[in-house]
């Protein structure tokens, strides 16, 4: 099995345990097929999400979201403040479609396939219940339906660690007794 590199590890460590496990499996499967994964974005706090949401939007756009009931008055004020401090955001392309992202819930990753095609990545991710639900966003993958780490694997791994520890203890005790 392949290895999760430092860049990948740093980004997936903040995710929920079952998401982290599924991400590792996807990385390993991509490596087995001669490719790899670049993790563009993982967990993001609400402040970062709000900043990304403001990109490519005007005050009018945000006000319309409020009138449509998609954001609260408090969120409206926060987003107006962000836009007021970052007027250049309106000229940028839109980055996100919501203020309530799976990224803030530790349930999403933006994954870029390296060498493999996007369709290879979608197929591999689908084997773990991970999907790319937004057609216009090739990198966004949601893990809210991801399978959890199989219990049998985690129990088996724990037993092996325990056995290894016992064998080491018995072996070193035996060596000490045999010297006398």
Secondary structure, 3 states (H helix, E strand, C coil): CCCCCHHHHHHHCCCCHHHHHHHHHHHHHHHHCCCEEEEEECCCCHHHHHHHHHCCCCHHHHHHHHHCCCCCHHHHHHHHHHHHHCHHHHHCCCCCCCCCCCCCCCCEEEEEEECCCHHHHHHHHHCCCCECCCCCCCCEEECCCCCCCCHHHHHHHHHHHHHHHHHHHHHHHHHHHHHC
